[in-house]
């Protein structure tokens, strides 16, 4: 009896599973910012002034603003801020629905986060336990207090995590394993078994890479947001993604129908290849 194929569902977070940037919920309230554009304008000013990474700038500004407002920047506090993050309709139930679908179709489902947001905040959400790995930005902590960025995930860094998933590597710092040659047939999650969900510019390299290597990418957009929809459908027109869907993860949404079709296609291809291998082996001298 052949083993089940593994299908990896890989999600960006902000704008993909959540309608806004994670910093814009309780964190901004705690540091006394009522207008979210104020924070991001300061980030962009730092980027321009220092010709710096926007990811590193937002992480530094989070620490600076929290210190100025005398707000705790312990890991536990960032996780507490994560509890207030809103999710799109159906996200909480989504994982159970897809896992059940996988069981019915005879595939193993794994869920991953690949985000430029903050890992500690994602770990505080109600869905954190659903993910095999959360690849995202994170801080170094001394005596439990954030002092410096440990991992900064920009749009190019995101692609490395796809290869980590492909090869079954979990440690972000293990460059040896992620660069080690592994024959395609021995890799736990082929790219053709990946489904990537993203919404913005930081996701384009990943969405395009997955599509080019035989997997499927889904550009999601906030329902009833015409500009976001135009961006997502434009990615389809440009050949960068396979599908564009509104971010509705309920059982009546378009995404579940698309994902079900993709998983069925993956399973069908897998079964065909297994049958072909058995037949070749059968007639080899």
SULVENWO-V64287 format. One line per field, one symbol per residue. psi: psi as a letter, one per 30 degrees, with the letter a starting at -180 (. if undefined). A space follows every 10 residues. Layout:
# SULVENWO-V64287
psi->???
This chain:
# SULVENWO-V64287
psi->kllkkkkkjk kldkfefkfl kffgbfeeee ggjfjefeee eeeeeeeeeg hlkfeeeeee eeeeeeeegh kkhleeeeee efffklllkf eefeeeeeee eeeefhlkkk klkjkgakee eefflfgeff kekjjlkllk kkhgkkfkke kkjaeefefe feeeeefhkf kefifeeffk kkkefgkejl efgkjkklfa effeeeeeee eegfakkjjl lkkgjeeeee eefeeeefgf lelkkkijgl ffleeeeeee eeeeeeeeee eeeeeeeeee eegk.
